[in-house]
Amino acid sequence: QADLPLTVPSFFIGGEFDVATGWGQEAIARVTERATDYRGTVIFEGCGHWIQQERPEETNAEILGFLAGLKA
């Protein structure tokens, strides 16, 4: 159903210069209205769309941190 909240743990990682991140600013700001277990937002400064290629160590650290938080 279209009106159900997102209840699974969720997290957003984006690049400052990624068009999708820019276009999604309102959605990012309002995500907790629909996502009940939202774990946070990380925007890499000076980074574009391909964060995993532009900032692989930082991207991996953020993903591993999110996953580690699921065990708690």
Phi, psi and omega in degrees: 000144186290337187261009180279144177286160173274114186255350178282154176302136181219162189199145178238130173236130179213169176259143181306321184261012175282127180302320180297322177295316178297312179295332184268010184304318179295317179296319178298316181295331185253006188303326183290349174291335183240335182255111187279346179233049181283127187261357175133174182231135173231124175244118179280119179295141177070013185248149179262215186286323187267067185300325182291339177264324182282326182222062187299317182294316181292320179297313179299318180298318180294316179295315180295323176297317177299312181296321178297326179292342179286337180284337184286000000 
